[in-house]
Amino acid sequence: MRVGVTYDLRQDYLAAGYGEEETAEFDSPVTINAIVAALRALGHEPVPIGNVRRLAERLVAGERWELVFNIAEGLRGYAREAQVPALLEGWDIPYTFSDPLTLCLALHKGMAKRVVRDCGIPTPEFAVVETEADLQAFARLSRTPLGFPLFAKPVAEGTGKGIGAASKLHNAEELERVCRSLLARFGQPVLVEAFLPGREFTVGILGTGAGARAIGVLEVLLRPQAESEAYTFHNKEYYENLVDYRLEQGTLADRVAAVALDAWRALGCRDAGRLDLRLDGEGVPNFLEVNPLAGINPERSDLCILARMVGLSYTELIGRILASASERLASRPARATSVA
């Protein structure tokens, strides 16, 4: 099968003048080469394409693929991760991972939490601060409706961007200072949620709908020298020296995986991805956020670390993602004749 590969190459954006943090979600040649090698080992013909603009150029030029393996994150806006899938749907070309609706929904953490909450899935109480006026009204209260401590982060960033040692908020002054800084720095709303004191986990999922399964539950353990109490951008960037990962098993793992799967299905996620959860004060697993377009760097990405720990090789992981996509595509309606 001829498989196109769409991606955003970090070095291209750095060369164009973008900063280290704003390009943190983009991929390195190591990741692209690993995907290409895995696809080739699985008997496919991989075709590197690049970002959404390169994809558009090649589609207009008449190039086609039987399937596109999509890991393009996009650069701007709530629809940035949905740009490549939407374009492919316009040309009726199948692709891996979630559709535009789910990718937009999941990227906006506040919207995703609203859906999860309405489905009866545990998630911390939260508010979305969209403007300084919202912030002033919120911060004027001596005690917010959520209560302290709180946790603040940009509403639509990944890889821990905007999360640091100051993200845990203990009083109204910290709330106002941190939210004001995040609003100015990222130009997007701030998610403020109740801080949960329990253990933190990340869950890897393979499959779609009723066929989705958790491949494992990984506890994130911060070393003494790490930024405390959160899986921050700094901790993720230097995880080799700051973070330990432990495979959780038994009853607790089953409970965490069950909540993750409920959220995965509620949000309509497909093929593969990762969810972050944390225990509240009563030990109940709570949904924090989902990444339906999880990083797949063979060495650094959490999903790949988890796959290795459960005995799944990188090539096997890519093969399982393709198998999930192929299974759901086999049941879709037959294609209509293309209209020029």
C-alpha positions as a Markdown table, in Angstrom:
| # | Residue | x | y | z |
|---|---|---|---|---|
| 1 | Met | 0.0 | 0.0 | 0.0 |
| 2 | Arg | 1.2 | 3.5 | -0.9 |
| 3 | Val | 1.2 | 5.4 | 2.4 |
| 4 | Gly | 1.7 | 9.2 | 2.6 |
| 5 | Val | 3.2 | 10.6 | 5.8 |
| 6 | Thr | 2.2 | 14.1 | 6.9 |
| 7 | Tyr | 4.1 | 15.9 | 9.6 |
| 8 | Asp | 5.5 | 19.3 | 10.8 |
| 9 | Leu | 9.3 | 19.2 | 10.9 |
| 10 | Arg | 10.5 | 21.2 | 13.8 |
| 11 | Gln | 13.8 | 22.3 | 12.2 |
| 12 | Asp | 11.9 | 23.9 | 9.3 |
| 13 | Tyr | 10.0 | 26.2 | 11.7 |
| 14 | Leu | 13.1 | 27.0 | 13.8 |
| 15 | Ala | 14.9 | 28.0 | 10.6 |
| 16 | Ala | 11.9 | 30.3 | 9.8 |
| 17 | Gly | 12.4 | 32.1 | 13.1 |
| 18 | Tyr | 9.9 | 30.4 | 15.4 |
| 19 | Gly | 11.0 | 29.7 | 19.0 |
| 20 | Glu | 11.9 | 26.5 | 20.9 |
| 21 | Glu | 8.7 | 26.4 | 23.0 |
| 22 | Glu | 6.3 | 27.2 | 20.2 |
| 23 | Thr | 7.7 | 24.4 | 18.1 |
| 24 | Ala | 7.9 | 21.9 | 20.9 |
| 25 | Glu | 5.1 | 19.7 | 19.5 |
| 26 | Phe | 6.7 | 19.4 | 16.1 |
| 27 | Asp | 8.7 | 16.4 | 15.0 |
| 28 | Ser | 12.3 | 15.6 | 14.3 |
| 29 | Pro | 13.8 | 13.7 | 11.4 |
| 30 | Val | 14.3 | 10.8 | 13.9 |
| 31 | Thr | 10.6 | 10.4 | 14.2 |
| 32 | Ile | 9.8 | 10.7 | 10.5 |
| 33 | Asn | 12.6 | 8.3 | 9.6 |
| 34 | Ala | 11.4 | 5.8 | 12.2 |
| 35 | Ile | 7.8 | 5.9 | 10.8 |
| 36 | Val | 9.1 | 5.5 | 7.2 |
| 37 | Ala | 11.2 | 2.5 | 8.3 |
| 38 | Ala | 8.4 | 0.9 | 10.2 |
| 39 | Leu | 6.0 | 1.3 | 7.3 |
| 40 | Arg | 8.5 | -0.2 | 4.9 |
| 41 | Ala | 9.1 | -3.1 | 7.3 |
| 42 | Leu | 5.4 | -3.8 | 7.3 |
| 43 | Gly | 5.5 | -4.1 | 3.5 |
| 44 | His | 4.1 | -0.7 | 2.5 |
| 45 | Glu | 5.5 | 2.1 | 0.3 |
| 46 | Pro | 6.0 | 5.2 | 2.5 |
| 47 | Val | 5.9 | 8.6 | 0.9 |
| 48 | Pro | 7.0 | 11.5 | 3.1 |
| 49 | Ile | 4.8 | 14.6 | 2.3 |
| 50 | Gly | 5.4 | 17.2 | 5.0 |
| 51 | Asn | 3.0 | 19.8 | 6.4 |
| 52 | Val | -0.4 | 21.0 | 5.3 |
| 53 | Arg | 0.9 | 23.3 | 2.7 |
| 54 | Arg | 3.1 | 20.7 | 1.1 |
| 55 | Leu | 0.1 | 18.3 | 1.2 |
| 56 | Ala | -2.1 | 20.9 | -0.6 |
| 57 | Glu | 0.5 | 21.4 | -3.3 |
| 58 | Arg | 0.8 | 17.7 | -4.0 |
| 59 | Leu | -2.9 | 17.2 | -4.0 |
| 60 | Val | -3.4 | 20.0 | -6.5 |
| 61 | Ala | -0.6 | 18.5 | -8.6 |
| 62 | Gly | -2.6 | 15.2 | -8.8 |
| 63 | Glu | -0.7 | 13.0 | -6.4 |
| 64 | Arg | -2.7 | 10.5 | -4.4 |
| 65 | Trp | -2.1 | 7.8 | -1.7 |
| 66 | Glu | -4.1 | 4.8 | -0.6 |
| 67 | Leu | -3.8 | 6.0 | 3.0 |
| 68 | Val | -2.1 | 8.9 | 4.8 |
| 69 | Phe | -0.3 | 8.4 | 8.1 |
| 70 | Asn | -1.0 | 11.8 | 9.7 |
| 71 | Ile | 1.0 | 13.3 | 12.6 |
| 72 | Ala | 0.8 | 16.9 | 11.5 |
| 73 | Glu | 0.1 | 19.2 | 14.5 |
| 74 | Gly | -0.4 | 22.5 | 12.6 |
| 75 | Leu | 0.7 | 25.9 | 13.9 |
| 76 | Arg | -2.2 | 28.3 | 14.7 |
| 77 | Gly | -5.7 | 28.1 | 16.1 |
| 78 | Tyr | -8.0 | 25.6 | 17.6 |
| 79 | Ala | -8.3 | 23.8 | 14.2 |
| 80 | Arg | -4.6 | 23.4 | 13.6 |
| 81 | Glu | -4.5 | 19.7 | 14.2 |
| 82 | Ala | -7.6 | 19.3 | 12.0 |
| 83 | Gln | -6.2 | 21.0 | 8.9 |
| 84 | Val | -4.6 | 17.9 | 7.3 |
| 85 | Pro | -7.6 | 15.6 | 8.0 |
| 86 | Ala | -10.0 | 18.1 | 6.7 |
| 87 | Leu | -8.0 | 18.6 | 3.5 |
| 88 | Leu | -7.8 | 14.8 | 3.0 |
| 89 | Glu | -11.5 | 14.4 | 3.5 |
| 90 | Gly | -12.0 | 17.0 | 0.8 |
| 91 | Trp | -10.1 | 14.7 | -1.6 |
| 92 | Asp | -11.7 | 11.5 | -0.1 |
| 93 | Ile | -8.3 | 10.1 | 1.0 |
| 94 | Pro | -8.4 | 8.0 | 4.2 |
| 95 | Tyr | -6.0 | 8.7 | 7.0 |
| 96 | Thr | -4.9 | 7.5 | 10.4 |
| 97 | Phe | -6.1 | 8.9 | 13.8 |
| 98 | Ser | -9.0 | 11.1 | 14.7 |
| 99 | Asp | -11.2 | 13.2 | 12.5 |
| 100 | Pro | -11.4 | 17.0 | 12.4 |
| 101 | Leu | -14.3 | 17.3 | 14.9 |
| 102 | Thr | -12.4 | 15.2 | 17.6 |
| 103 | Leu | -9.1 | 17.0 | 17.0 |
| 104 | Cys | -10.6 | 20.4 | 17.4 |
| 105 | Leu | -12.6 | 19.3 | 20.5 |
| 106 | Ala | -9.7 | 17.6 | 22.2 |
| 107 | Leu | -7.3 | 20.5 | 21.6 |
| 108 | His | -9.6 | 22.9 | 23.5 |
| 109 | Lys | -9.2 | 21.4 | 27.0 |
| 110 | Gly | -12.2 | 23.3 | 28.3 |
| 111 | Met | -14.5 | 22.0 | 25.6 |
| 112 | Ala | -13.2 | 18.5 | 26.0 |
| 113 | Lys | -13.8 | 18.6 | 29.7 |
| 114 | Arg | -17.4 | 19.8 | 29.2 |
| 115 | Val | -18.1 | 16.8 | 27.0 |
| 116 | Val | -16.4 | 14.4 | 29.4 |
| 117 | Arg | -18.2 | 15.9 | 32.4 |
| 118 | Asp | -21.6 | 15.8 | 30.6 |
| 119 | Cys | -21.0 | 12.1 | 30.0 |
| 120 | Gly | -20.6 | 11.5 | 33.7 |
| 121 | Ile | -16.8 | 10.9 | 33.6 |
| 122 | Pro | -14.9 | 12.3 | 36.6 |
| 123 | Thr | -12.9 | 15.4 | 35.8 |
| 124 | Pro | -11.7 | 18.3 | 38.1 |
| 125 | Glu | -14.1 | 21.3 | 38.5 |
| 126 | Phe | -12.9 | 24.0 | 36.2 |
| 127 | Ala | -13.4 | 27.5 | 34.6 |
| 128 | Val | -12.1 | 29.0 | 31.4 |
| 129 | Val | -10.7 | 32.5 | 31.7 |
| 130 | Glu | -11.0 | 34.1 | 28.3 |
| 131 | Thr | -10.3 | 37.8 | 28.9 |
| 132 | Glu | -8.8 | 40.0 | 31.5 |
| 133 | Ala | -12.3 | 41.1 | 32.4 |
| 134 | Asp | -13.1 | 37.4 | 33.2 |
| 135 | Leu | -9.9 | 37.3 | 35.2 |
| 136 | Gln | -10.7 | 40.4 | 37.2 |
| 137 | Ala | -14.2 | 39.2 | 38.1 |
| 138 | Phe | -12.8 | 35.8 | 39.0 |
| 139 | Ala | -9.8 | 37.1 | 41.0 |
| 140 | Arg | -11.8 | 39.7 | 43.0 |
| 141 | Leu | -13.3 | 36.8 | 45.0 |
| 142 | Ser | -11.4 | 36.2 | 48.2 |
| 143 | Arg | -12.1 | 32.5 | 47.6 |
| 144 | Thr | -13.0 | 31.3 | 44.1 |
| 145 | Pro | -16.0 | 29.0 | 43.5 |
| 146 | Leu | -13.5 | 26.2 | 42.9 |
| 147 | Gly | -11.5 | 26.8 | 46.0 |
| 148 | Phe | -7.7 | 26.7 | 46.3 |
| 149 | Pro | -5.3 | 25.2 | 45.4 |
| 150 | Leu | -6.0 | 25.6 | 41.6 |
| 151 | Phe | -4.0 | 24.7 | 38.5 |
| 152 | Ala | -3.7 | 27.0 | 35.4 |
| 153 | Lys | -2.6 | 26.2 | 31.9 |
| 154 | Pro | -3.2 | 27.4 | 28.3 |
| 155 | Val | -6.5 | 26.0 | 27.0 |
| 156 | Ala | -5.1 | 24.7 | 23.7 |
| 157 | Glu | -1.4 | 23.7 | 24.0 |
| 158 | Gly | 0.4 | 20.4 | 24.2 |
| 159 | Thr | 3.7 | 19.0 | 25.4 |
| 160 | Gly | 3.3 | 20.8 | 28.7 |
| 161 | Lys | 3.6 | 24.3 | 27.1 |
| 162 | Gly | 2.7 | 27.0 | 29.5 |
| 163 | Ile | 2.9 | 24.6 | 32.5 |
| 164 | Gly | 5.6 | 25.3 | 35.0 |
| 165 | Ala | 6.4 | 25.6 | 38.7 |
| 166 | Ala | 4.0 | 28.5 | 39.0 |
| 167 | Ser | 1.0 | 26.7 | 37.6 |
| 168 | Lys | -0.2 | 25.5 | 41.0 |
| 169 | Leu | -2.1 | 28.5 | 42.5 |
| 170 | His | -2.5 | 29.0 | 46.2 |
| 171 | Asn | -4.3 | 32.3 | 46.4 |
| 172 | Ala | -6.1 | 35.0 | 44.4 |
| 173 | Glu | -2.9 | 37.0 | 43.8 |
| 174 | Glu | -1.2 | 34.0 | 42.2 |
| 175 | Leu | -4.3 | 33.3 | 40.2 |
| 176 | Glu | -4.4 | 36.8 | 38.8 |
| 177 | Arg | -0.6 | 37.0 | 38.1 |
| 178 | Val | -0.3 | 33.6 | 36.4 |
| 179 | Cys | -3.5 | 33.9 | 34.3 |
| 180 | Arg | -2.6 | 37.4 | 33.2 |
| 181 | Ser | 0.9 | 36.1 | 32.1 |
| 182 | Leu | -0.6 | 33.1 | 30.2 |
| 183 | Leu | -3.2 | 35.3 | 28.4 |
| 184 | Ala | -0.5 | 37.6 | 27.2 |
| 185 | Arg | 2.0 | 35.0 | 26.4 |
| 186 | Phe | -0.2 | 32.5 | 24.5 |
| 187 | Gly | -3.0 | 34.7 | 23.2 |
| 188 | Gln | -5.6 | 32.2 | 24.2 |
| 189 | Pro | -7.9 | 31.4 | 27.2 |
| 190 | Val | -6.6 | 29.8 | 30.3 |
| 191 | Leu | -8.0 | 26.7 | 31.8 |
| 192 | Val | -8.2 | 26.9 | 35.6 |
| 193 | Glu | -9.1 | 23.7 | 37.4 |
| 194 | Ala | -9.1 | 22.3 | 40.9 |
| 195 | Phe | -5.7 | 20.9 | 41.7 |
| 196 | Leu | -5.9 | 17.2 | 42.5 |
| 197 | Pro | -3.4 | 15.9 | 45.1 |
| 198 | Gly | -3.1 | 12.3 | 44.0 |
| 199 | Arg | -0.9 | 10.2 | 41.7 |
| 200 | Glu | -0.6 | 11.1 | 38.0 |
| 201 | Phe | -0.9 | 8.6 | 35.2 |
| 202 | Thr | -0.8 | 8.5 | 31.4 |
| 203 | Val | -2.8 | 5.8 | 29.5 |
| 204 | Gly | -2.0 | 4.6 | 26.0 |
| 205 | Ile | -5.0 | 3.5 | 23.9 |
| 206 | Leu | -5.2 | 1.6 | 20.7 |
| 207 | Gly | -8.3 | 1.2 | 18.6 |
| 208 | Thr | -11.6 | 2.9 | 18.0 |
| 209 | Gly | -15.0 | 2.8 | 19.7 |
| 210 | Ala | -16.0 | -0.5 | 21.2 |
| 211 | Gly | -12.8 | -2.0 | 19.9 |
| 212 | Ala | -10.5 | 0.4 | 21.8 |
| 213 | Arg | -8.2 | -1.1 | 24.4 |
| 214 | Ala | -5.8 | 0.3 | 26.9 |
| 215 | Ile | -2.3 | -1.0 | 26.2 |
| 216 | Gly | -1.0 | 0.1 | 29.6 |
| 217 | Val | -1.1 | 2.6 | 32.5 |
| 218 | Leu | 2.0 | 4.5 | 33.2 |
| 219 | Glu | 2.6 | 6.4 | 36.4 |
| 220 | Val | 4.6 | 9.6 | 36.1 |
| 221 | Leu | 7.0 | 9.9 | 39.0 |
| 222 | Leu | 8.9 | 13.2 | 39.4 |
| 223 | Arg | 12.4 | 13.0 | 40.9 |
| 224 | Pro | 13.4 | 15.4 | 43.7 |
| 225 | Gln | 15.3 | 17.7 | 41.3 |
| 226 | Ala | 12.2 | 18.1 | 39.0 |
| 227 | Glu | 9.7 | 20.9 | 39.1 |
| 228 | Ser | 7.3 | 19.7 | 41.7 |
| 229 | Glu | 3.7 | 18.5 | 41.5 |
| 230 | Ala | 3.2 | 18.7 | 37.7 |
| 231 | Tyr | 4.3 | 17.1 | 34.5 |
| 232 | Thr | 5.6 | 20.5 | 33.3 |
| 233 | Phe | 7.2 | 21.5 | 30.0 |
| 234 | His | 10.6 | 21.6 | 31.7 |
| 235 | Asn | 10.1 | 18.1 | 33.2 |
| 236 | Lys | 9.0 | 16.7 | 29.8 |
| 237 | Glu | 11.9 | 18.3 | 27.9 |
| 238 | Tyr | 14.5 | 16.9 | 30.3 |
| 239 | Tyr | 12.6 | 13.7 | 31.3 |
| 240 | Glu | 15.8 | 11.5 | 31.2 |
| 241 | Asn | 17.1 | 13.3 | 34.4 |
| 242 | Leu | 13.8 | 14.4 | 36.0 |
| 243 | Val | 11.1 | 11.8 | 35.5 |
| 244 | Asp | 10.7 | 8.1 | 36.2 |
| 245 | Tyr | 8.0 | 6.0 | 34.6 |
| 246 | Arg | 6.5 | 3.0 | 36.3 |
| 247 | Leu | 4.0 | 0.6 | 34.8 |
| 248 | Glu | 1.0 | 0.4 | 37.1 |
| 249 | Gln | -0.8 | -3.0 | 37.3 |
| 250 | Gly | -3.7 | -4.5 | 39.2 |
| 251 | Thr | -7.0 | -3.0 | 40.4 |
| 252 | Leu | -5.9 | 0.6 | 40.3 |
| 253 | Ala | -4.6 | 0.3 | 36.8 |
| 254 | Asp | -7.9 | -1.2 | 35.7 |
| 255 | Arg | -9.8 | 1.7 | 37.3 |
| 256 | Val | -7.6 | 4.3 | 35.6 |
| 257 | Ala | -7.9 | 2.5 | 32.3 |
| 258 | Ala | -11.7 | 2.3 | 32.5 |
| 259 | Val | -12.0 | 6.1 | 33.0 |
| 260 | Ala | -9.5 | 6.7 | 30.2 |
| 261 | Leu | -11.5 | 4.4 | 27.8 |
| 262 | Asp | -14.8 | 6.1 | 28.7 |
| 263 | Ala | -13.3 | 9.5 | 27.9 |
| 264 | Trp | -11.7 | 8.2 | 24.7 |
| 265 | Arg | -15.0 | 6.9 | 23.4 |
| 266 | Ala | -17.0 | 9.9 | 24.6 |
| 267 | Leu | -14.7 | 12.2 | 22.6 |
| 268 | Gly | -14.8 | 10.0 | 19.5 |
| 269 | Cys | -11.0 | 9.3 | 19.4 |
| 270 | Arg | -9.6 | 6.8 | 16.9 |
| 271 | Asp | -6.8 | 4.4 | 16.2 |
| 272 | Ala | -4.2 | 5.5 | 18.9 |
| 273 | Gly | -3.5 | 8.1 | 21.5 |
| 274 | Arg | -2.9 | 9.0 | 25.1 |
| 275 | Leu | -4.8 | 10.3 | 28.0 |
| 276 | Asp | -3.6 | 12.0 | 31.2 |
| 277 | Leu | -5.4 | 11.3 | 34.5 |
| 278 | Arg | -4.9 | 12.0 | 38.2 |
| 279 | Leu | -6.3 | 10.7 | 41.4 |
| 280 | Asp | -8.4 | 13.1 | 43.5 |
| 281 | Gly | -8.3 | 13.2 | 47.3 |
| 282 | Glu | -10.6 | 10.2 | 47.5 |
| 283 | Gly | -8.4 | 8.1 | 45.1 |
| 284 | Val | -10.9 | 8.4 | 42.2 |
| 285 | Pro | -9.2 | 8.6 | 38.7 |
| 286 | Asn | -10.1 | 11.9 | 37.0 |
| 287 | Phe | -9.7 | 12.8 | 33.4 |
| 288 | Leu | -7.3 | 15.7 | 32.8 |
| 289 | Glu | -6.8 | 15.8 | 29.0 |
| 290 | Val | -6.5 | 13.6 | 25.9 |
| 291 | Asn | -4.0 | 13.7 | 23.1 |
| 292 | Pro | -5.6 | 12.0 | 20.1 |
| 293 | Leu | -2.5 | 12.9 | 18.0 |
| 294 | Ala | 0.1 | 11.7 | 20.5 |
| 295 | Gly | 3.8 | 12.1 | 19.8 |
| 296 | Ile | 5.4 | 8.9 | 18.4 |
| 297 | Asn | 9.1 | 9.7 | 18.6 |
| 298 | Pro | 10.5 | 6.2 | 19.1 |
| 299 | Glu | 12.7 | 7.2 | 22.1 |
| 300 | Arg | 11.0 | 10.3 | 23.8 |
| 301 | Ser | 7.3 | 10.0 | 23.4 |
| 302 | Asp | 5.2 | 8.7 | 26.3 |
| 303 | Leu | 3.1 | 6.4 | 24.0 |
| 304 | Cys | 6.2 | 4.8 | 22.7 |
| 305 | Ile | 7.8 | 4.5 | 26.1 |
| 306 | Leu | 4.7 | 2.8 | 27.3 |
| 307 | Ala | 4.6 | 0.5 | 24.3 |
| 308 | Arg | 8.1 | -0.6 | 25.0 |
| 309 | Met | 7.3 | -1.3 | 28.6 |
| 310 | Val | 4.5 | -3.7 | 27.7 |
| 311 | Gly | 6.6 | -5.5 | 25.1 |
| 312 | Leu | 5.3 | -3.8 | 21.9 |
| 313 | Ser | 8.1 | -2.8 | 19.4 |
| 314 | Tyr | 7.9 | 0.4 | 17.5 |
| 315 | Thr | 7.1 | -1.4 | 14.2 |
| 316 | Glu | 4.4 | -3.4 | 16.0 |
| 317 | Leu | 2.9 | -0.1 | 17.4 |
| 318 | Ile | 2.8 | 1.4 | 13.9 |
| 319 | Gly | 1.3 | -1.8 | 12.6 |
| 320 | Arg | -1.4 | -1.8 | 15.3 |
| 321 | Ile | -2.3 | 1.8 | 14.3 |
| 322 | Leu | -2.6 | 0.9 | 10.7 |
| 323 | Ala | -4.7 | -2.2 | 11.5 |
| 324 | Ser | -7.1 | 0.0 | 13.5 |
| 325 | Ala | -7.4 | 2.4 | 10.7 |
| 326 | Ser | -7.9 | -0.4 | 8.1 |
| 327 | Glu | -10.6 | -2.0 | 10.2 |
| 328 | Arg | -12.7 | 1.1 | 10.5 |
| 329 | Leu | -12.1 | 2.1 | 6.9 |
| 330 | Ala | -13.3 | -1.3 | 5.7 |
| 331 | Ser | -16.8 | -0.6 | 7.1 |
| 332 | Arg | -17.2 | 2.9 | 5.6 |
| 333 | Pro | -19.6 | 3.6 | 2.7 |
| 334 | Ala | -18.3 | 3.0 | -0.8 |
| 335 | Arg | -16.7 | 6.1 | -2.4 |
| 336 | Ala | -18.8 | 8.1 | -4.8 |
| 337 | Thr | -17.4 | 9.1 | -8.2 |
| 338 | Ser | -15.0 | 12.0 | -7.7 |
| 339 | Val | -16.2 | 15.5 | -8.9 |
| 340 | Ala | -13.6 | 17.6 | -10.6 |
